[in-house]
Amino acid sequence: MSKLLDSISSGLLAELEATMRDVELGDQQSYMAHKTPLELYAFLLQWFVTAAEKVKATEDGDAPPPAAATKGRRGRGGKAGAGRGAGRGAASKKNEAWTWQDQIPATLGLIVKVLRLQTQRIWTTTAEREDFIKTITRPAYHVAENEQYMKKSDIKLWVYKVICLSVKHHGQSFAVHINIIQFLTFFEHLSEPMAECLTVLAGEYDHAQVGDEILRDIAGKTFNAQDSKGPRAFARFLVKFAELAPRAILKQLSLLLDQLDSESYPMRQALVEVIGSIITELSNTSTDNDNSKTAQKQISGLFDLLLERTLDISSYVRTKLLQVLAKMCDLKPKFPKQRLAITGAAIAALADKGATVRKTAAALLVKLLETHPYRTHGGMLQLDVWQAEYQDVCKELEKIEGKIGNADEDDAKMAVDDDDENATPKKKPKKKKKHSKLKPRKSQLNVAAVTEEQAVLAGLEGQELQLMNLRKKYFVEGLAFIRQIESAMEPMGLLLGSKNKLEVAEAIEFFKVAHDYEFESAKVGIRKMLHLIWVKDNNNSGPAEEAKEGKGVRQKLLDCYRGLYFEAIEGLQPKEQVSRIAKNLVERTYETTLAELTSLEEMMRIMSEEEQIHQDVISKLWQIYSSKQNIPSQQRRGAIIILGMLALGRRSVLSDRVDTLLKVGLGSLGKADLTLARYTCVALQRLNGSAKKVKGSLLDKTMRIEMTNPIFRKLQDAVNHPCRSREWFGFAEQVINTVYALGEHPDVFCNELIKKFTIKAFTPRAPKPATDPDAMAEDHPGDVTQNSLETATQDSTPGTQQGDKEKDVGDAFELSQLLFIVGHVAIKQIVFLELVEREWKRQKDEKQAGRCLIPEKLAAKAKGTDKASKDGEELDQVAGNAEDEIGDRVAGVRETEMLYGTDSLLAMYGPMVVHICGSPHKFKSPTLRAAATLLFSKFLCVSSQFCDQNHRLLFKILETSKDANIRSNIVIALGDVAVSFSNIIDENSNELYKGLSDGSIIVKKNTLMVLTHLILNGMIKVKGQLGEMAKCVEDEDARIADLAKLFFSELSTKENAIYNNLPDGNHLSTGDHAVDEKTFRSTLQYIFTFIEKEKQAENIVEKLCQRFRLSEDPRQWRDIAFCLSLLPFKSERSVKKLIEGFQFYRDKLHEPQVYEKFTEILAKVRSFEQFSGL
């Protein structure tokens, strides 16, 4: 092949040089003699290129060629023709080294030389000349068809030269036009190279007509929506051509715009990019020339075209549009008017159905913020600052307008409108003359008032007025942009809850950038995104996936918070840096909800484990916590909250400073601020570590402290300190939690605590005056018996005082304290019993493991393994029986001893709390009733016997209590009782569903959450009450509606759960629980989306048709017909069931809406091919 190519190339080159010499000499007979040889060489070259491609194709397609070559080398050792065989071996080596791809540039270079020949002098007729040119250029087209060749820049450039020379010197415009169109149709990889080729042709060879013709040809094409390959190739061509030669595209844009209505979305995408490239070109070249106004009009029109595409039906086109608009933000001209329109379009796109569109819209808003042109206040965009500045500008503008108006209104207008200062003195006298003729008296006044100096002053003030008008316009546009971004905060906050990780990452970036530009409402989003710390990132993804998807959501969140609050800022001293970071940490705890604190705790734990918080910052937090200065209580609380969170990751944060915790948090400062004391107790619990219990594991890594430790003495002193604040209950709860978390014998501590509070509550005392300063501040002042018992009263009514025989005087608040402690100790004792059970099992397991060592050694020595395996199985059985015995023993303690044991302290309070809860007319203190209900609910969780005897009282309180907090607590307690004794609650589940109709939003929300938990975990069964849950889908409160939708989406994952309970939704149509038709339809429309199986749809059709027979109310007919219209009717059986049920609904079709729904069903059925004949 090498020799053959060399022969053809050298022969053609020699012939070409000879021809060019003869042409230069002008001897027609001589150069005409070269005509046939050139044609022959051109043919041979074309044939060789085709053959070389075929040889390459066979070599690439056959796997065995290396083996064949090996056989050939073996045969080379034959006796006959040894020398010839050696020569063949050398030739084969050369062939292996020779590749056609290396020869392509030289071959194409030879063709370029041929194309520089004056062919019109040799081939006088057009047909002959075109045949020769086509023959000689055909190898270039053949090479271009190969994608691998066109990836080589040198080969690509030679192909461009061949095509360009054939057009420029040999009139091949039409042929090249046809070839390029064919390339775009059949060879997708040539889209961008052909655009580059046409750019070279127009730029270096000054021949733009071919490009224009091809653009006109593309503009006239019709692309089908189903065809993807063809339109994509043409689209890529247009995009590349627009990048390289936007002016050429601009000439044909009016024709190309027809493709915006093309059925094929790739073409519409391409046109969007093309328009973006044209805008870029016009904005870069139309700054200070005469055509700038025309260019501005063109740019404005093109932006309008782009913004129209926000309504495109394809999400791919909408995404591409937003990407193009993002590129426009980087242009030097800022287009303030268009930017506002772009911002509005981006905000609207945040509600798009396509996740990719929403993600791109969020990225566009970030870009708009980063490139905004409003740099007056260092680029900051605080709404209040800008409004104040705008008001100042308006006031200044009014002053200037007033000054100029006092001098002469006409002169002022002239000074503002006329930019040419030289023309001003010429126009003024003329106007004055005209005014003097029309209004002589006023003219005389003006001549007296307006001197030459006043005229100059008016001119200067006119210029100032013009500047102030521009400033006012600037601030108006800036304020409009700020308000637009403010309006994007709410929809952007919704994106934080998206399932698409890329979308969430863009939302995080938006809030970070908005916070950097000092948007006040961005703080809400920053706080809301904190909950994303619980999102599990895919740690198993490889580098390629990570590069594609970017950082995980959790890592993105950590980077965002680190950048905003925890990283050092340039220009500050180290001490100032530490103080700033500590201040930011403390401020994260201000005005936070429990959920936000929990999420912040997880973030601090992760950062502490990774040692991202410097030791100096931790020392600063301790300094704030233990400061003797009178600092705000929020700061001190925030410091201990953060320190407690950091201790989850590193226990050493607290373990070295326990004395400080006891001195500050449980000392005088803690007693004065119970919230500080409560968080100090939470921090003390962290001394136990944060190792989570592994399910099924018997290991216990917790640390237990002896009860003589000063920690418990301080805790007892603090909780016994006299206090009448509601905050005491939260503090007491954490004291008990701390004792059970750290104490070796927490029951001993709690035993003493309960006895002391019992003595305090029931010790008789003299009645205090009504103006006692220690009176309970937490109860309602309107309740005259707010801290009274009928048997032990302070402020009882005169009638009650006469009825009391014993005259015992007690305190309702102290009794409330006692009941609260008893209830919380009961719950914590259950948890402690579980820990004891686990410890017993662990000790038993260790003993069994020790006994197993000897049999294992004997089994290892023995030859057989059967006996050893039998011994092991027997030991497992023994261990299992021992564990069951331990479990039964602990369960017995909980069931019979805690509330019914003769030696149980808690047993004394069971009858008392039942009496208090059952006598609301006697015990009227709200705090006492709340504490008693809480204790009663906790006792129900302890023993099934107590629960079985008294649970109806809890349902009665739920029904009759007027306090929403008590009802809310009861609902949550019922959920806990259901976990412990599900059969008792399952029998009375109807009572629990009543909470869904409660007037209080809190009660309704808690009921829905509890029912969701119980139903989805199979703790209670749905018995016809799914309709009550369905009503919440259209609740006025967005949180309740979202929770209900979440419940149904989760329930749909359980097999046939929604289908089996769907008929129960009928009571939404009639009866006491009926809803209006609009709510009924929107609710059922949502629920029917979960009916996906054909078999389910068939059965529902049959049941709904039979329900027509049983209903007489037109409202029910309409509702049933609506439900039928929601079904898909894709199978013949569904249609058959509908036809068979005709007898049940034929007499209802006179109702207009029923008839309309059946018409819709018929149209839906006819849309399927198998029913097209109906």
NORDA-V806649 format. One record per backbone hydrogen bond with DSSP energy under -0.5 kcal/mol. CO is the residue of the C=O (numbers start at 0). NH is the residue of the N-H. If there is no record, write none. Layout:
CO,NH + CO,NH
//
This chain:
0,4 + 1,5 + 2,6 + 3,7 + 4,8 + 5,9 + 6,10 + 7,11 + 8,12 + 9,13 + 10,14 + 11,15 + 12,16 + 13,17 + 14,18 + 15,19 + 16,20 + 17,21 + 18,22 + 19,23 + 20,24 + 21,25 + 21,26 + 25,27 + 26,30 + 27,31 + 28,32 + 29,32 + 30,33 + 31,34 + 32,36 + 33,37 + 34,38 + 35,39 + 36,40 + 37,41 + 38,42 + 39,43 + 40,44 + 41,45 + 42,46 + 43,47 + 44,48 + 45,49 + 46,50 + 47,51 + 48,52 + 49,53 + 50,54 + 51,55 + 52,56 + 53,57 + 54,58 + 55,59 + 56,60 + 57,61 + 62,65 + 63,66 + 63,67 + 64,68 + 65,69 + 66,70 + 67,71 + 68,72 + 69,73 + 70,74 + 71,75 + 73,76 + 74,77 + 78,81 + 80,84 + 81,85 + 82,86 + 83,87 + 84,88 + 85,89 + 86,90 + 87,91 + 88,92 + 89,93 + 90,94 + 91,95 + 92,96 + 93,97 + 98,102 + 99,102 + 99,103 + 100,103 + 102,106 + 103,107 + 104,108 + 105,109 + 106,110 + 107,111 + 108,112 + 109,113 + 110,114 + 111,115 + 112,115 + 113,116 + 116,118 + 117,120 + 117,121 + 118,121 + 118,122 + 121,123 + 124,128 + 125,129 + 126,130 + 127,131 + 128,132 + 129,133 + 130,134 + 131,135 + 132,136 + 133,137 + 136,139 + 136,140 + 137,141 + 138,142 + 139,143 + 140,144 + 142,145 + 144,146 + 145,149 + 146,150 + 147,150 + 148,151 + 150,152 + 151,155 + 152,156 + 153,157 + 154,158 + 155,159 + 156,160 + 157,161 + 158,162 + 159,163 + 160,164 + 161,165 + 162,166 + 163,167 + 164,168 + 164,169 + 165,169 + 165,171 + 166,170 + 171,175 + 172,176 + 173,177 + 174,178 + 175,179 + 176,180 + 177,181 + 178,182 + 179,183 + 180,184 + 181,185 + 182,186 + 185,187 + 186,189 + 187,190 + 188,192 + 189,193 + 190,194 + 191,195 + 192,196 + 193,197 + 194,198 + 195,199 + 196,200 + 197,201 + 198,202 + 199,203 + 199,204 + 200,206 + 207,211 + 208,212 + 209,213 + 210,214 + 211,215 + 212,216 + 213,217 + 214,218 + 215,219 + 217,220 + 222,262 + 225,227 + 227,231 + 228,232 + 229,233 + 230,234 + 231,235 + 232,236 + 233,237 + 234,238 + 235,239 + 236,240 + 237,241 + 238,242 + 239,243 + 240,244 + 244,248 + 245,249 + 246,250 + 247,251 + 248,251 + 249,252 + 251,254 + 251,255 + 252,256 + 254,257 + 255,258 + 256,259 + 257,260 + 258,261 + 262,264 + 263,266 + 263,267 + 264,268 + 265,269 + 266,270 + 267,271 + 268,272 + 269,273 + 270,274 + 271,275 + 272,276 + 273,277 + 274,278 + 275,279 + 276,280 + 277,281 + 278,282 + 279,283 + 280,284 + 281,285 + 288,291 + 290,294 + 291,295 + 292,296 + 293,297 + 294,298 + 295,299 + 296,300 + 297,301 + 298,302 + 299,303 + 300,304 + 301,305 + 302,306 + 303,307 + 304,308 + 305,308 + 306,309 + 307,310 + 308,311 + 313,317 + 314,318 + 315,319 + 316,320 + 317,321 + 318,322 + 319,323 + 320,324 + 321,325 + 322,326 + 323,327 + 324,328 + 325,328 + 326,329 + 327,330 + 334,338 + 335,339 + 336,340 + 337,341 + 338,342 + 339,343 + 340,344 + 341,345 + 342,346 + 343,347 + 344,348 + 345,349 + 346,349 + 347,350 + 348,351 + 353,357 + 354,358 + 355,359 + 356,360 + 357,361 + 358,362 + 359,363 + 360,364 + 361,365 + 362,366 + 363,367 + 364,368 + 365,369 + 366,370 + 368,371 + 372,374 + 374,377 + 375,377 + 376,379 + 381,385 + 382,386 + 383,387 + 384,388 + 385,389 + 386,390 + 387,391 + 388,392 + 389,393 + 390,394 + 391,395 + 392,396 + 393,397 + 394,398 + 395,399 + 396,400 + 397,401 + 398,402 + 399,403 + 400,404 + 401,405 + 402,406 + 403,407 + 407,411 + 408,412 + 409,413 + 410,414 + 411,415 + 412,416 + 413,417 + 416,418 + 418,420 + 419,423 + 420,423 + 420,424 + 422,426 + 423,427 + 424,428 + 425,429 + 426,430 + 427,431 + 428,432 + 429,433 + 430,434 + 431,435 + 432,436 + 433,437 + 434,438 + 438,442 + 439,443 + 440,444 + 441,445 + 442,446 + 443,447 + 444,448 + 445,449 + 448,450 + 450,454 + 451,455 + 452,456 + 453,457 + 454,458 + 455,459 + 456,460 + 457,461 + 458,462 + 459,463 + 460,464 + 461,465 + 462,466 + 463,467 + 464,468 + 465,469 + 466,470 + 467,471 + 468,472 + 469,473 + 470,474 + 471,475 + 472,476 + 473,477 + 474,478 + 475,479 + 476,480 + 477,481 + 478,482 + 479,483 + 480,484 + 481,485 + 482,486 + 483,487 + 484,487 + 484,488 + 485,488 + 486,490 + 487,491 + 488,492 + 489,493 + 490,494 + 491,495 + 492,495 + 493,496 + 494,497 + 498,500 + 499,503 + 500,504 + 501,505 + 502,506 + 503,507 + 504,508 + 505,509 + 506,510 + 507,511 + 508,512 + 509,513 + 510,514 + 511,515 + 512,516 + 513,518 + 514,517 + 516,380 + 517,519 + 518,521 + 519,522 + 520,523 + 520,524 + 521,525 + 522,526 + 523,527 + 524,528 + 526,529 + 527,530 + 528,531 + 529,532 + 530,533 + 531,534 + 534,536 + 536,538 + 537,540 + 541,545 + 542,546 + 543,547 + 544,548 + 545,549 + 551,555 + 552,556 + 553,557 + 554,558 + 555,559 + 556,560 + 557,561 + 558,562 + 559,563 + 560,564 + 560,565 + 561,565 + 561,566 + 568,571 + 572,576 + 573,577 + 574,578 + 575,579 + 576,580 + 577,581 + 578,582 + 579,583 + 580,584 + 581,585 + 582,586 + 583,587 + 584,587 + 585,588 + 586,589 + 588,591 + 592,596 + 593,597 + 594,598 + 595,599 + 596,600 + 597,601 + 598,602 + 599,603 + 600,604 + 601,605 + 602,606 + 603,607 + 604,608 + 605,609 + 606,611 + 606,612 + 607,610 + 611,613 + 613,616 + 613,617 + 614,618 + 615,619 + 616,620 + 617,621 + 618,622 + 619,623 + 620,624 + 621,625 + 623,626 + 628,630 + 631,634 + 631,635 + 632,636 + 633,637 + 634,638 + 635,639 + 636,640 + 637,641 + 638,642 + 639,643 + 640,644 + 641,645 + 642,646 + 644,647 + 644,648 + 645,648 + 645,649 + 649,652 + 650,653 + 650,654 + 651,655 + 653,656 + 654,657 + 656,660 + 657,661 + 658,662 + 659,663 + 659,664 + 660,664 + 660,665 + 663,666 + 663,669 + 666,670 + 667,671 + 668,672 + 669,676 + 672,676 + 673,677 + 674,678 + 675,679 + 676,680 + 677,681 + 678,682 + 679,683 + 680,684 + 681,685 + 682,685 + 683,686 + 684,687 + 685,688 + 693,696 + 704,743 + 705,708 + 708,711 + 708,712 + 709,713 + 710,714 + 711,715 + 712,716 + 713,717 + 714,718 + 715,719 + 716,720 + 717,720 + 723,776 + 724,727 + 725,728 + 725,729 + 726,730 + 727,731 + 728,732 + 729,733 + 730,734 + 731,735 + 732,736 + 733,737 + 734,738 + 735,739 + 736,740 + 737,741 + 738,742 + 741,704 + 744,747 + 744,748 + 745,749 + 746,750 + 747,751 + 748,752 + 749,753 + 750,754 + 751,755 + 752,756 + 753,757 + 754,758 + 755,759 + 756,760 + 757,761 + 758,762 + 760,810 + 761,763 + 768,771 + 771,774 + 779,782 + 781,783 + 782,785 + 784,787 + 786,811 + 787,924 + 791,788 + 796,800 + 797,801 + 798,802 + 799,803 + 802,804 + 807,792 + 807,809 + 808,764 + 810,814 + 811,815 + 812,816 + 813,817 + 814,818 + 815,819 + 816,820 + 817,821 + 818,822 + 819,823 + 820,824 + 821,825 + 822,826 + 823,827 + 824,828 + 825,829 + 826,830 + 827,831 + 828,832 + 829,833 + 830,834 + 831,835 + 832,836 + 833,837 + 834,838 + 835,839 + 836,840 + 837,841 + 838,842 + 839,843 + 840,844 + 841,845 + 842,846 + 843,847 + 844,848 + 845,849 + 846,850 + 847,851 + 848,852 + 849,852 + 850,854 + 851,855 + 852,856 + 853,857 + 854,858 + 855,859 + 856,860 + 857,861 + 864,868 + 865,869 + 866,870 + 867,871 + 868,872 + 869,873 + 870,874 + 871,875 + 872,876 + 873,877 + 874,878 + 875,879 + 876,880 + 877,881 + 878,882 + 879,883 + 880,884 + 881,885 + 882,886 + 883,887 + 884,888 + 885,889 + 886,890 + 887,891 + 888,892 + 889,893 + 890,894 + 891,895 + 891,896 + 892,896 + 892,897 + 896,900 + 900,903 + 904,907 + 905,908 + 905,909 + 906,909 + 906,910 + 907,911 + 908,912 + 909,913 + 910,914 + 911,915 + 912,916 + 913,917 + 915,918 + 918,921 + 918,922 + 921,923 + 924,928 + 925,929 + 926,930 + 927,931 + 928,932 + 929,933 + 930,934 + 931,935 + 932,936 + 933,937 + 934,938 + 935,939 + 936,940 + 937,940 + 937,941 + 938,941 + 938,942 + 942,946 + 943,947 + 944,948 + 945,949 + 946,950 + 949,952 + 949,953 + 950,954 + 951,955 + 952,956 + 953,957 + 954,958 + 955,959 + 956,960 + 961,963 + 962,966 + 963,967 + 964,968 + 965,969 + 966,970 + 967,971 + 968,972 + 969,973 + 970,974 + 971,975 + 972,976 + 973,977 + 974,978 + 975,979 + 976,980 + 980,983 + 980,984 + 981,985 + 982,986 + 983,987 + 984,987 + 985,988 + 987,990 + 987,991 + 988,992 + 989,993 + 990,993 + 991,994 + 992,995 + 993,996 + 994,997 + 999,1003 + 1000,1004 + 1001,1005 + 1002,1006 + 1003,1007 + 1004,1008 + 1005,1009 + 1006,1010 + 1007,1011 + 1008,1012 + 1009,1013 + 1010,1014 + 1011,1015 + 1012,1016 + 1013,1018 + 1013,1019 + 1014,1017 + 1020,1022 + 1024,1027 + 1024,1028 + 1025,1029 + 1026,1030 + 1027,1031 + 1028,1031 + 1029,1032 + 1030,1033 + 1031,1034 + 1036,1040 + 1037,1041 + 1038,1042 + 1039,1043 + 1040,1044 + 1041,1045 + 1042,1046 + 1043,1047 + 1044,1048 + 1045,1049 + 1046,1050 + 1047,1051 + 1049,1052 + 1050,1053 + 1053,1056 + 1055,1059 + 1056,1060 + 1057,1061 + 1058,1061 + 1060,1063 + 1061,1064 + 1062,1065 + 1063,1066 + 1064,1067 + 1065,1068 + 1065,1069 + 1067,1074 + 1070,1073 + 1075,1079 + 1076,1080 + 1077,1081 + 1078,1082 + 1079,1083 + 1080,1084 + 1081,1085 + 1082,1086 + 1083,1087 + 1085,1088 + 1086,1089 + 1087,1090 + 1089,1091 + 1092,1096 + 1093,1097 + 1094,1098 + 1095,1099 + 1096,1100 + 1097,1101 + 1098,1102 + 1099,1103 + 1100,1104 + 1101,1105 + 1102,1106 + 1103,1107 + 1104,1107 + 1104,1108 + 1105,1108 + 1105,1109 + 1106,1110 + 1107,1110 + 1112,1115 + 1112,1116 + 1113,1117 + 1114,1118 + 1115,1119 + 1116,1120 + 1117,1121 + 1118,1122 + 1119,1123 + 1120,1124 + 1121,1125 + 1122,1125 + 1123,1126 + 1130,1134 + 1131,1135 + 1132,1136 + 1133,1137 + 1134,1138 + 1135,1139 + 1136,1140 + 1138,1141 + 1139,1142 + 1140,1143 + 1140,1144 + 1141,1144 + 1141,1145 + 1144,1147 + 1144,1148 + 1145,1148 + 1147,1150 + 1150,1154 + 1151,1155 + 1152,1156 + 1153,1157 + 1154,1158 + 1155,1159 + 1156,1160 + 1157,1161 + 1158,1162 + 1159,1163 + 1160,1164 + 1161,1165 + 1162,1166 + 1164,1167 + 1167,1170 + 1168,1171 + 1170,1173
//
